[in-house]
Amino acid sequence: MKIRIENATLVMADGCRKSDLEITDERISSIGRSSGGNAPDRIIDAAGRYLLAGFIDVHSNGIAGFDFTNGWFRDSNFSQSEKDYCKGLETAAQAYADCGVTRVLLTSLAAPLEKLRTGLRWYASWRSSDQASYVAKNILAGVYVEGTFIKEEAFRGAHNSAYFNQPSIELFQDLQECARGQIRVVNVAPEWGQAALTLIAHLSRNQVIAAAGHTGSDGDAFRAAVDQGVRLAVHLFNGPTVGSFKPFFHGGALEAILRSPEVTAELIVDGYHVDPSYVLDALVRKGQDRIVAITDSMFATRMKDLTEFSILGVDGKVSEDGRYLEVKGRKNTLCGSVLTMDQAFSNLLTWFTRDREGIWYQNHAALSLEAALTKASALCSRNPASLLGLAQTGAIVEGNLADLVIAEIIGPKPEYQLKVKKVFLRGREIV
């Protein structure tokens, strides 16, 4: 099957250009010229639209009523059946696709271990089954264990501290066996000490990304975790990420993250979890290649009528404007997000194309739309692909998998808005 997309503005690593692109079977076979051979089976005129690499969300708890840890939310409760869990997985996979996502890591909350094991088994079994759709098999790219190895209640965020566990290789291996090897990222709080360092080293040796967040560790403890293999900071500035202005122990976790070039930092770019000024400051300090945009989305995302909920003993509510979630009774504690990756990309375009005062830096000058598109694409596609070791996606390059989004970009009126028009997953149109 050969598809030719004509007259699009391609958003590439080195800038934007108006060109044509051909897809042959699963891959990008040519850019700007015909790949030769047979004529295209289909021609798509994308004049006035943008062609982007598919978005990769490395941190999402769920969407469209599905929560990775708890299953499908139906009739005000989470269903406990495997059948409904798998239906929820399919619903979520298509919802991600509708937002331009071509890969996602589903992320677990702190939960009773048997509940977590059950979810891991159901996820792994469905994804490998003949019943799973093409979309689910390919978009669902693995599991991110976030809540299990947090230590301190003060740093729990929206997790229930009753379900925290001391890190151990044995427990991780147990969970990985349930997941059939699908766990790709594990959050380990460094303040567990030697238990944390031992597990982090084990993860690193076994090509699982060791992350650290929801932590009150000092800078020295966090740096020791980096030395053992931590390569990802969980939602920087949130969770919380403790900092210190004093010289003792080289500051806190925040200072260690900013000083460690090996560490990539996640940022929730909904405009509520992190002030846009801090997003821009972090990009200057860490460098564009060491930031990934995430949603940290919850099951409530794209659920229009939901106002309140309870999840694993934590009560939450939707803000009055429907733009964020918060923990009931805990002022300024957010509960995941309702962000989607198309909106994340839109937010970044708006922030990048305006002059903005920084917090640590005096001013961030507005970028051109072309430069903003390239930068936003790095955060939403190329950097996540690099983090996960997905060498053949995340960028528009000849020979890469054809994971692509055709989009219209409207604005600024007063903000930019990206509208997904078509999505290709390994060359197959899925939206």
Secondary structure, DSSP 4 states (H G I P E B T S, - for coil): -EEEEEEEEEEETTEEEEEEEEEETTEEEEESS---SSPPSEEEE-TT-EEEEPEEEEEE-EETTEETTTEEEETTEE---HHHHHHHHHHHHHHHHHTTEEEEEEEEPS--HHHHHHHHHHHHHHHTSTTS-HHHHHHEEEEEEEEEE---GGG-TTS-GGG-----HHHHHHHHHHTTT-EEEEEE-GGGTHHHHHHHHHHHHTT-EEEE-SB--BHHHHHHHHHHTEEEETTTT-S-B---SSSGGGSBHHHHHHH-TT-EEEEE-SSSSS-HHHHHHHHHHH-GGGEEEE--B-TTTT-TT--EEEETTEEEEE-TTSS-EEETTSTT-B-SB---HHHHHHHHHHHHTS-EE-SSSSEEPPPPHHHHHHHHHIIIIIHHHHHHT-TTSSS--TTSB--EEEEEEE--SSS-EEEEEEEEETTEE--
